[in-house]
Amino acid sequence: MYKIRGKITEIKNEEIESKAGETFEKLLVTIRELDSDFEHHHQFEIFGKENIQLQKDNVVEDSIVNIEFYIKSREWNDRWFNALMIKNISIENQEDIF
């Protein structure tokens, strides 16, 4: 498990339709890393309606968050594709947004 701290700069909701006709939902969360001397931006995924519902209260644009994530990789046509998957996300100063 990896950890990162950053400010949420963008949130996108996507629906994906499988070949079998099933619809899946994923939330794309882009952050600007705060604990670096460089301006790194990273995009993370929360996959599945249940996972999105569990984390939705902590995904607020412009909030500073701590993210626990893992890296998901797969090979397709001799190329590798990686995704940063959110396991847990928490707002650093939750009282500041309410």
Buried (B, 14 or more C-beta within 10 A) or exposed (E): EEEBBBBBEEBEEEEEEEEEEEEEBBBBBBBBBBEEEEEEEBEBBBBEEEBBEEBEEBBBEEBBBBBEBEEEEEEEEEEEEEBBBBBEBEBEEEEEEE
